[in-house]
Each structure stands twice: as structure tokens, then as C-alpha cells.
Amino acid sequence: MGKGPNAKKGAKIFKTKCSQCHTVEEGGPHKQGPNLYGFFGRQSGQADGYSYSSANKKSGVMWGEDTLFEYLENPKKYMKVC
């Protein structure tokens, strides 16, 4: 049986891969990717002040664990399917 989420591993992955493009603190700046504060429960393409692709804006995805993991596997394919 597989293990559940591991916060320590997740933090390490975020620091080495995601933080290059994203910030997570409230009011943090956008980088190459949008600030992710308040990400879960937000509709795709809706962070104020960030320029999203039209596919992302039109997708209507509501971000949660299920949608995020599917998206991270292949972002371009995921947005085309939505």
C-alpha cells in the first residue's frame, strides 16, 4: 500500500522546482508563473495582475488536489482537454 502525501518531500520539490517561477506568500509577486497564495479553490486564470494564456483563462478549471496533480503531469495537454 502506498504512502500518503509527504510535506517534507513536497516542500523540497517546491523549493527546487516550483519556486523558480512561483511565490506563495500572501501579496507575493508574480514571477514567470503566478503567485500561488489562495490557489486551491480558485478558478484557473484568475490571479489579479498575471497574464494567463487564453487556454488557461477559458478552461474553467477549479483548482484542487485532483486537478493540480493532473495538470502537473502535462500542463499543455490538460488545458487543451478542458
Contacts in CASP RR format, 6 or more apart in sequence:
PFRMAT RR
TARGET T0000
AUTHOR 0000-0000-0000
METHOD contacts of the structure
MODEL  1
MGKGPNAKKGAKIFKTKCSQCHTVEEGGPHKQGPNLYGFFGRQSGQADGY
SYSSANKKSGVMWGEDTLFEYLENPKKYMKVC
14 24 0 8 1.000
20 31 0 8 1.000
20 32 0 8 1.000
21 31 0 8 1.000
21 32 0 8 1.000
21 33 0 8 1.000
22 31 0 8 1.000
22 33 0 8 1.000
22 34 0 8 1.000
22 35 0 8 1.000
22 36 0 8 1.000
23 29 0 8 1.000
23 30 0 8 1.000
23 31 0 8 1.000
23 35 0 8 1.000
23 36 0 8 1.000
23 37 0 8 1.000
24 35 0 8 1.000
24 36 0 8 1.000
24 37 0 8 1.000
25 35 0 8 1.000
25 37 0 8 1.000
26 37 0 8 1.000
27 35 0 8 1.000
27 37 0 8 1.000
28 35 0 8 1.000
28 37 0 8 1.000
29 35 0 8 1.000
30 47 0 8 1.000
30 49 0 8 1.000
30 50 0 8 1.000
33 50 0 8 1.000
34 45 0 8 1.000
34 47 0 8 1.000
34 50 0 8 1.000
34 52 0 8 1.000
35 47 0 8 1.000
35 50 0 8 1.000
39 63 0 8 1.000
39 68 0 8 1.000
40 63 0 8 1.000
40 64 0 8 1.000
40 65 0 8 1.000
40 68 0 8 1.000
41 62 0 8 1.000
41 63 0 8 1.000
41 64 0 8 1.000
42 62 0 8 1.000
42 63 0 8 1.000
43 60 0 8 1.000
43 61 0 8 1.000
43 62 0 8 1.000
43 63 0 8 1.000
44 52 0 8 1.000
44 56 0 8 1.000
44 57 0 8 1.000
44 59 0 8 1.000
44 60 0 8 1.000
44 61 0 8 1.000
44 62 0 8 1.000
44 63 0 8 1.000
44 79 0 8 1.000
44 82 0 8 1.000
45 52 0 8 1.000
45 56 0 8 1.000
45 57 0 8 1.000
45 59 0 8 1.000
53 79 0 8 1.000
55 79 0 8 1.000
55 80 0 8 1.000
55 82 0 8 1.000
56 79 0 8 1.000
59 79 0 8 1.000
59 82 0 8 1.000
60 82 0 8 1.000
61 67 0 8 1.000
61 71 0 8 1.000
61 79 0 8 1.000
61 82 0 8 1.000
70 78 0 8 1.000
71 78 0 8 1.000
71 79 0 8 1.000
END
